[in-house]
Structure formats: C-alpha cells, structure tokens
Amino acid sequence: MAIIIIFLAFGFFYIKSISGREKAPQFPGHPVLIELPEIKKIVGIVNQGESLFDIFKRQGISLQYLPEITKASKKVYNLVKLKPLRSYVITTIKEPGSEREELSTFKYSINDWEYLKIINTNDSFLALKVPVEYEKRYALISGTIENNLIYALGSSREHQRLAIELAEIFESEIDFVTELRQGDRFQILVEELWKDNIFKGYGKILAAEFINNGKRYEAFLYKIDGKEYYFDSKGNSLRKALLRAPLRFKYISSGFSYRRKHPILKRYRPHLGVDYAAPTGTPVSAAGTGTVVYAGWKGAYGKCVIIRHPNGYKTYYGHLSRIKKGIKKGVKVKQGEIIGYVGSTGLATGPHLDYRVKKNGRFINPLRMKVPRDRPVPKKYLADFRARVNKFQELIAKLSNSDQAVASVSVSEER
C-alpha cells in the first residue's frame, strides 16, 4: 500500500518526441514542456573535382568552419585531398530558440579501413583517425598454379592484393618468379570484411599453405609485442635477415656471373649481382634492417644506396632513378622500408635494379645465399602460439569439410 501511495504522489512521466520538441503529458496544474536541440545528419558522396568548400556550400553549412576544421585535421589528414566517390557525414545541431546551426561533427571516409572524424568541442575542433568496424568472417581460398599466382587467385583487385601478400609471406622460401611450377598448390585462411551484410574486401591472411615443387610450406599469423609476424607450426619465423629480391619485378634480366659481356662496354667482366627488370619508379625496399653507409652517385652504378646489416652483410642497390628523401649516410632503416626507386642511371641500357650482396667483404649470389631467420616465437609464448595454430587448423578443417565458403567461427585477437 505504501508503494502505491508513493507512486501516486510523484506521478509517472512518459516522454514522446514531436517534431523536435519533447512534450510530457499534461497533468492538471503541472504543465511541463521540454525543448530539445534539433539535430540534422547529412550523408553524401564526394563528386569529381569537388572540394570541402563546394560540399559545405552545396549542403548549406556555414563556411566559417572551413579554416578551423582544415587546421584541426592537417596533422591527421589533409582535407585538400578529398577523393571522388568517398562518403562523408555532416551532423549539425540547433539549440532551442536559436536560428544558428552549429557544426557538430564531420566524418570523411579516407579509405576502406579508416575514416576522419572531426568533433566540435565548443572551444575548438578535435580531429581523429578512426578504424572502420567490420564484421569478420573467415574464408578458405585454395587453388592450383597453371600460369602464375595472380591468375590462379583471380583478376579482381582484392584477389591481386591477396596474391601479393601471399608471395610476401613466403618470399624468403620461394622465388615466385623463377621457382613457381605448374601444379603448385596453395590454401589461404583469410578474414572477409563485411559491413551491413555487404562484402567489403579481405582482411588479414591468418594462415597459409603453399606446396612448391612437392615441398610444403606453412605460415601462421601471430602477434608479439604488438606486432604481427608469420611463423611455421613449430614457431620458426618465415622472415629472414635479408630478402633475395627487394622489389616487385617483371623478370631477372641478368644473373650473378664472374664473366658476363657488358651490354654497353661490349667486353667481358664480372657481374656480381642480380639485375631485376622493372618499370622506372618501381619502389625498392631495404632487403634487411641495417644502417645506410652510402647514398648518392657511384660512377657506372649510377644513383646508389649501400646498407650495412648485422652478421657481416652489406647490400647494394644500383641504377636508381632517385633515392628516397631522408635516406642518407648514418640513417637506420628497417626491412621492407622504401629507400629508392628503379631507374637506369649510370651505365644501364634500360630500367632495372642491380642488387648485390656482400658477406664479410665478398660478393655472393643473392639467389643462393643462406641467411639466418628472424627470431622464433619466444618460449614464454610458445604454448599460446600452439593453441592458436590449433584453432586455425580446426577452422581450416571445418571449412574444408563444409559446403559453406565462409564461416563465422570466432578466432580471438587477444592472447
């Protein structure tokens, strides 16, 4: 009975939205009117050649915000570089009794993986890069090599990207230009990214198997100290201290030789490196982590970079069209970091990279060199790593024995 009396004494309020105004039920002698801000959301697509000025003008947003949000986002993303067909969302707010619409947030889709979000904090604007949240499903893709890896996977841009990533995973084990064989087989466990039940592309390759000339190679993705690496099932790293080919190339135009007829000088002389033919401007990466000991013009070698690595190794990159800005003597570089671009400077008949490797002062053949692997999975993580490998193998088995192309089995990202 006491509960009923208390309920009647304080009343019961039910709020209903009517045209941007919130109005509570009218009780005799107690009229209540609550006014809420009017919030408007504008969703659009950037047109060809359209600037932020054009968008704001077309959507009726005050142009006074342009300098503020452009300045706030400059260090995060340059809003001058709006790309056509990318989406944006503008949210405005109008306080009760005011005729002025305030810009609340501006979102711009930078790419399929992240978007720019600018928030009005009243005092200033705050710009952030925010990752796009996708639903992850897991797919098993397999194929047989008839011509090349890209042909085997498919011609779409997403499949081409997968082919490149698969080649990068196994590049220290297999030369995908010279060692690929007809009949080689592969299998990839990969994330599929979905948004609003629409396929948006592939995410990470979680596990892979490649059978090359009868020999089986495997890879499993695992995170250590915040960074992800690929290992075989025993925990050995697939990454080696040096790469045999520090670029994506079309073909080997000249191999390692102690007696080669020079195409320009027309006389026999040693060619103690490998020439990788590739279009001018193709990025060239550091074959391994090390320190730049030379960057500049080096006679017949043209524009050249030389890097010193641990364990007595040095790598040479010749005939570059240009050296990347910031690459100079004394600079430390990481494996895979771009150091220059393919060219034909010096004595060269066409665009290519002359890649050379020295071990303890002696040139060796990059295609036959045996270099140490990167560190294996640390002992303290081995049990967890094996458990993760088992999860991947179970998922592969499930997908292999299922009519489904995709499974939504959960694979934890945490250790």
C-alpha positions in Angstrom: 0.0 0.0 0.0 2.9 2.4 0.8 4.4 1.8 -2.6 1.1 2.8 -4.3 0.9 6.0 -2.3 4.5 7.0 -3.2 3.8 6.3 -6.9 0.7 8.5 -6.9 2.5 11.2 -5.1 5.4 11.6 -7.6 3.5 10.8 -10.8 4.6 8.8 -13.8 6.2 10.6 -16.8 6.3 9.4 -20.4 8.2 11.5 -22.9 7.3 11.4 -26.6 9.1 13.1 -29.4 7.0 15.5 -31.5 8.8 17.4 -34.4 12.0 18.0 -32.5 10.1 19.1 -29.3 9.7 16.8 -26.3 6.4 17.2 -24.5 5.4 15.4 -21.3 1.8 14.6 -20.6 -0.2 17.5 -19.1 -1.3 17.0 -15.5 -3.8 19.5 -14.0 -1.9 22.3 -12.5 1.5 20.9 -13.6 2.2 21.8 -17.3 5.7 20.6 -18.4 7.4 21.5 -21.8 10.9 20.2 -22.6 12.6 21.5 -25.7 15.5 19.5 -27.1 18.1 20.6 -29.7 17.3 19.9 -33.4 19.9 17.5 -34.8 20.4 17.1 -38.6 22.5 14.5 -40.3 23.7 14.9 -43.9 25.1 11.9 -45.8 26.8 12.5 -49.2 29.4 11.3 -51.7 32.3 13.5 -52.9 31.8 14.4 -56.6 34.6 14.5 -59.1 36.7 17.7 -58.6 34.7 18.7 -55.5 36.3 20.5 -52.6 35.3 20.8 -49.0 34.2 24.4 -49.8 31.9 23.1 -52.6 30.4 20.5 -50.2 29.7 23.0 -47.4 28.2 25.5 -49.9 26.0 22.8 -51.5 24.8 21.5 -48.2 24.2 24.9 -46.6 26.9 24.6 -43.9 28.4 27.9 -42.7 31.7 28.4 -44.5 33.2 30.0 -41.3 34.0 26.5 -40.1 36.3 25.7 -43.0 39.5 27.3 -41.7 39.0 25.8 -38.2 38.4 22.2 -39.3 41.1 22.3 -42.0 43.6 23.4 -39.5 42.5 20.9 -36.9 42.8 18.0 -39.3 46.0 19.0 -41.0 48.3 16.7 -39.0 45.8 13.8 -39.2 44.6 14.1 -42.8 44.8 16.9 -45.4 41.3 17.8 -46.4 42.5 19.4 -49.6 43.0 15.8 -50.8 39.3 14.8 -51.0 38.9 11.8 -53.3 35.8 11.3 -55.5 33.3 8.7 -54.6 34.3 8.7 -50.9 31.5 9.2 -48.5 31.0 11.9 -45.8 28.6 12.6 -42.9 27.9 16.0 -41.6 26.0 16.5 -38.3 24.6 19.9 -37.2 22.8 20.9 -34.1 20.5 23.8 -33.4 19.7 24.8 -29.8 16.2 25.6 -28.8 15.3 29.3 -29.5 18.4 29.7 -31.8 18.4 30.2 -35.5 22.0 29.2 -35.8 23.0 25.7 -36.9 26.3 24.7 -35.3 28.6 22.1 -36.9 28.7 19.2 -34.5 30.8 16.5 -36.3 32.3 15.9 -39.8 33.2 12.4 -40.9 35.1 11.6 -44.1 35.9 8.1 -45.4 39.6 8.2 -46.1 39.7 4.6 -47.4 38.0 1.2 -46.7 39.9 0.8 -43.4 39.7 4.2 -41.6 37.8 7.5 -41.6 38.5 11.0 -40.4 36.3 12.3 -37.6 36.2 15.9 -36.6 34.4 16.8 -33.4 33.3 20.3 -32.2 34.3 20.5 -28.6 32.8 24.1 -28.3 36.3 25.5 -27.6 37.9 24.0 -30.7 37.8 21.2 -33.2 39.4 17.8 -32.5 40.4 15.6 -35.4 40.9 11.8 -35.2 41.5 8.8 -37.5 39.1 6.1 -36.6 39.2 2.5 -37.8 36.2 1.2 -39.7 34.4 -1.5 -37.7 33.7 -4.6 -39.8 32.0 -7.9 -39.2 34.7 -10.5 -39.7 34.0 -13.9 -41.3 36.6 -16.5 -42.2 37.1 -17.9 -45.7 39.2 -20.7 -47.1 40.6 -20.0 -50.6 42.6 -22.7 -52.5 43.9 -23.1 -56.0 46.4 -24.7 -58.3 49.1 -22.8 -60.3 48.6 -23.1 -64.1 50.3 -19.9 -65.2 51.0 -17.6 -62.3 49.8 -16.8 -58.8 47.6 -13.9 -59.7 45.9 -15.9 -62.5 45.3 -18.7 -60.0 43.7 -16.4 -57.4 41.6 -14.2 -59.7 41.8 -10.9 -61.6 39.9 -8.7 -59.2 41.9 -6.0 -57.3 41.2 -7.8 -54.0 42.5 -11.1 -55.3 45.5 -9.4 -56.8 46.3 -7.9 -53.3 45.9 -11.4 -51.8 48.4 -12.8 -54.3 51.0 -10.2 -53.5 50.5 -10.7 -49.7 50.8 -14.5 -50.1 54.0 -14.0 -52.1 55.4 -11.7 -49.5 54.7 -14.2 -46.7 56.7 -17.0 -48.4 59.2 -14.8 -50.3 62.1 -15.9 -48.1 61.3 -19.6 -49.0 60.1 -19.3 -52.6 61.0 -17.1 -55.5 57.6 -16.6 -57.1 59.2 -15.5 -60.5 61.8 -18.2 -61.0 60.7 -21.2 -58.8 57.0 -21.4 -59.4 55.9 -24.6 -61.0 52.8 -25.7 -62.9 50.7 -27.8 -60.5 51.9 -26.0 -57.3 49.0 -25.7 -54.8 48.1 -23.2 -52.2 45.5 -22.7 -49.4 44.7 -19.5 -47.6 42.7 -18.9 -44.4 41.7 -15.2 -44.7 39.4 -12.7 -43.0 36.4 -11.5 -45.0 35.2 -8.0 -44.1 31.5 -7.3 -44.2 29.6 -4.1 -43.5 25.7 -4.0 -43.4 25.8 -7.5 -44.9 27.9 -6.3 -47.9 31.3 -7.8 -48.7 33.9 -5.0 -48.5 37.1 -6.9 -49.1 39.7 -9.2 -47.5 41.4 -8.5 -44.2 44.4 -10.4 -42.8 45.8 -13.7 -44.1 45.6 -15.8 -40.8 47.2 -19.0 -42.1 48.5 -20.2 -45.4 50.0 -23.3 -47.0 52.0 -23.5 -50.3 53.2 -26.6 -52.0 56.1 -25.7 -54.3 57.7 -28.4 -56.5 56.5 -31.0 -54.0 57.8 -29.2 -50.9 55.2 -28.0 -48.3 55.5 -24.6 -46.6 53.1 -23.2 -44.0 52.5 -19.9 -42.2 50.5 -18.8 -39.2 50.0 -15.2 -38.1 50.9 -14.4 -34.5 51.3 -11.2 -32.6 54.3 -10.4 -30.4 54.8 -7.2 -28.5 52.0 -5.5 -30.5 53.4 -6.6 -34.0 52.3 -9.4 -36.2 54.6 -11.9 -37.8 54.3 -15.2 -39.7 55.7 -18.5 -38.3 55.6 -22.1 -39.3 53.8 -24.5 -37.0 56.9 -25.0 -34.9 57.3 -21.3 -34.2 60.1 -20.6 -36.6 60.0 -17.3 -38.3 59.3 -17.1 -42.0 61.2 -13.9 -42.3 64.9 -14.0 -43.0 67.5 -11.3 -42.2 67.8 -10.5 -46.0 65.4 -10.7 -48.9 66.5 -12.2 -52.2 64.5 -9.6 -54.2 63.9 -6.2 -52.5 61.2 -5.2 -55.1 58.3 -6.4 -57.2 59.9 -7.1 -60.6 59.0 -8.4 -64.0 61.9 -10.7 -64.6 65.6 -11.3 -64.0 67.4 -9.6 -66.9 70.9 -10.7 -65.8 72.1 -13.1 -63.2 75.2 -13.4 -60.9 78.3 -14.2 -63.0 82.1 -13.9 -62.9 82.2 -13.5 -66.7 79.4 -11.5 -68.4 79.6 -9.5 -71.6 78.6 -5.9 -70.6 75.7 -4.7 -72.8 77.3 -1.2 -73.2 81.0 -1.7 -72.8 80.9 -4.9 -75.0 83.6 -6.7 -73.0 83.5 -9.5 -70.5 83.6 -8.6 -66.9 82.2 -9.9 -63.6 78.6 -9.1 -62.8 78.5 -9.8 -59.1 74.8 -9.2 -58.5 71.3 -9.8 -60.0 69.5 -7.4 -62.3 65.8 -7.2 -61.7 63.9 -5.6 -64.6 61.1 -3.4 -63.5 59.4 -0.1 -64.7 61.1 3.2 -63.8 59.7 4.4 -60.5 59.1 0.9 -59.0 59.7 1.2 -55.2 62.9 -0.5 -53.9 62.9 -1.7 -50.3 65.7 -2.3 -47.9 66.4 -6.1 -48.0 67.0 -6.1 -44.3 67.3 -4.0 -41.2 70.5 -2.0 -41.1 72.3 1.3 -41.4 72.8 3.3 -44.6 76.6 3.7 -45.3 76.3 5.3 -48.7 73.6 7.2 -50.7 74.5 9.1 -53.8 76.1 8.8 -57.2 78.6 5.9 -57.6 80.1 6.0 -61.1 78.8 3.4 -63.6 76.4 2.2 -60.8 74.5 5.5 -61.0 72.4 6.6 -58.1 73.1 4.0 -55.4 72.3 3.1 -51.8 74.5 0.8 -49.7 73.3 -0.6 -46.4 75.3 -2.4 -43.7 73.4 -5.2 -41.9 74.3 -7.4 -38.8 76.5 -10.6 -39.2 78.8 -9.1 -41.8 76.3 -8.4 -44.6 76.1 -5.4 -46.9 73.5 -4.8 -49.7 73.9 -2.6 -52.8 71.1 -1.0 -54.8 72.2 0.5 -58.1 70.9 2.4 -61.2 68.1 4.1 -59.1 66.1 6.9 -60.7 66.1 8.6 -57.4 66.9 8.0 -53.7 64.0 8.5 -51.3 64.1 11.7 -49.3 65.7 11.2 -45.9 67.8 8.2 -47.0 71.4 9.3 -46.3 74.6 8.0 -44.6 74.0 7.1 -41.0 70.2 6.6 -41.2 68.9 3.3 -39.8 66.3 1.5 -42.0 64.0 -1.5 -41.4 63.5 -4.4 -43.7 60.8 -3.5 -46.2 61.3 0.2 -45.9 61.4 2.1 -49.2 64.9 3.5 -49.9 64.6 4.4 -53.6 63.1 3.8 -57.0 64.1 1.8 -60.0 65.8 3.7 -62.8 68.6 3.5 -65.4 71.2 5.9 -64.1 74.9 5.2 -64.7 75.8 2.5 -67.3 72.4 0.9 -67.9 70.5 0.0 -71.1 67.1 0.1 -69.5 65.3 0.5 -66.2 66.3 -2.2 -63.7 67.7 -2.7 -60.2 71.2 -4.0 -59.8 71.1 -5.8 -56.5 74.2 -7.0 -54.8 75.1 -8.7 -51.5 78.4 -8.9 -49.7 79.2 -11.3 -46.9 82.3 -10.5 -44.9 83.7 -8.4 -47.8 83.0 -10.9 -50.6 80.1 -10.6 -53.1 77.7 -13.6 -53.0 74.8 -14.7 -55.2 71.6 -13.2 -53.7 69.5 -16.0 -55.2 71.6 -18.7 -53.5 72.6 -17.1 -50.2 71.6 -18.8 -47.0 70.9 -16.2 -44.3 69.6 -16.7 -40.7 66.0 -16.4 -39.9 64.4 -13.7 -37.8 63.8 -14.7 -34.1 61.3 -17.5 -33.4 58.3 -17.3 -31.1 59.7 -16.6 -27.6 59.5 -19.6 -25.3 57.1 -17.8 -22.9 54.5 -17.5 -25.8 55.0 -21.0 -27.3 52.1 -22.6 -25.5 49.7 -19.8 -26.6 51.1 -19.9 -30.1 50.5 -23.6 -30.4 46.9 -23.2 -29.1 46.3 -20.5 -31.8 47.8 -22.7 -34.5 45.3 -25.5 -33.4 42.4 -23.1 -33.6 43.4 -22.1 -37.2 43.9 -25.8 -38.2 40.4 -26.6 -36.7 38.9 -23.8 -38.7 40.6 -24.9 -41.9 39.3 -28.4 -41.3 35.8 -27.2 -40.7 35.8 -25.0 -43.9 37.4 -27.8 -45.9 34.6 -30.3 -44.9 31.8 -27.8 -45.3 29.7 -26.6 -48.3 30.0 -23.1 -46.9 32.6 -20.8 -48.4 32.6 -18.7 -45.3 32.4 -19.5 -41.6 31.7 -17.1 -38.7 33.8 -19.0 -36.2 35.3 -16.8 -33.6 39.1 -16.5 -33.5 40.3 -14.4 -30.6 42.6 -11.5 -31.3 43.8 -11.5 -27.7 46.5 -13.7 -26.1 
